[in-house]
Amino acid sequence: MSYGTDEGSVFRPPRLFRWMLSTFLSASDRRAVLSELEELFRRRLERDGAAPAAIWLRRQCRQYPTHLITERLASMASFSFNRGGFDP
């Protein structure tokens, strides 16, 4: 994971996080998520400094996949119920 403290700093989320995004999102959605995350990271970097921004990014990278998987499972469950003739 790379973080910088100057204008040309490198933003690179953890490899596992990037793998999760590539597994669960389309290429365009993945680019959108990473772009948004980078923008928010850079704002934190400017406002709070490198260490707080890095902590924030790690927290986001831990929480987002859980949210993504939960959403995907809920979507799959809804699809299964509707296809199987169950209409809650």
C-alpha positions in Angstrom: 0.0 0.0 0.0 1.5 3.3 -1.0 0.7 6.7 0.5 2.5 9.9 -0.1 2.7 13.2 1.6 3.2 15.5 -1.4 1.2 16.5 -4.4 2.6 13.7 -6.5 1.8 11.1 -3.9 0.9 7.6 -5.0 -2.5 6.2 -4.1 -2.6 2.4 -4.1 -5.1 0.4 -2.1 -4.1 -3.0 -0.8 -3.9 -5.8 -3.4 -6.6 -7.9 -1.6 -9.0 -4.9 -1.8 -8.3 -4.4 -5.5 -8.9 -8.2 -6.1 -12.2 -8.0 -4.2 -13.3 -5.1 -6.4 -12.3 -6.9 -9.6 -14.2 -10.0 -8.4 -17.5 -8.3 -7.6 -17.7 -5.2 -9.8 -17.7 -4.4 -13.5 -14.6 -2.6 -14.8 -16.6 0.7 -15.0 -17.9 0.4 -11.5 -14.5 -0.5 -10.2 -13.0 2.6 -11.8 -15.7 4.7 -10.3 -15.2 3.3 -6.8 -11.4 3.6 -7.0 -11.7 7.2 -8.4 -14.0 8.2 -5.6 -11.8 6.6 -2.9 -8.7 8.3 -4.3 -10.4 11.7 -4.3 -11.6 11.3 -0.7 -8.1 10.0 0.3 -6.4 13.0 -1.2 -8.8 15.4 0.6 -8.0 13.7 3.9 -4.3 13.8 3.0 -4.5 17.6 2.5 -6.7 18.2 5.5 -5.3 15.8 8.1 -1.9 14.7 6.9 -0.4 11.3 5.8 -1.0 9.2 8.9 -4.7 10.0 9.5 -5.3 9.6 5.7 -3.6 6.2 5.7 -5.7 5.1 8.7 -8.9 6.3 7.0 -8.0 4.4 3.8 -7.2 1.2 5.6 -10.6 1.4 7.4 -12.4 2.0 4.1 -10.6 -0.9 2.5 -11.7 -3.2 5.4 -15.3 -2.1 5.5 -16.2 -1.7 1.8 -15.8 -5.4 0.8 -18.1 -6.5 3.6 -20.7 -4.0 2.4 -20.3 -5.2 -1.2 -20.6 -8.9 -0.3 -23.7 -8.3 1.8 -25.3 -6.3 -1.0 -24.4 -9.0 -3.5 -25.8 -11.8 -1.3 -29.0 -9.9 -0.7 -29.4 -9.4 -4.4 -28.8 -13.1 -5.1 -31.3 -14.1 -2.4 -33.9 -11.8 -3.8 -33.3 -13.2 -7.3 -33.6 -16.8 -6.0 -36.9 -16.2 -4.2 -38.4 -14.5 -7.2 -37.3 -17.2 -9.7 -38.3 -20.1 -7.4 -41.9 -18.9 -7.2 -41.6 -17.4 -3.8 -43.1 -14.0 -3.6 -42.6 -12.6 -0.1 
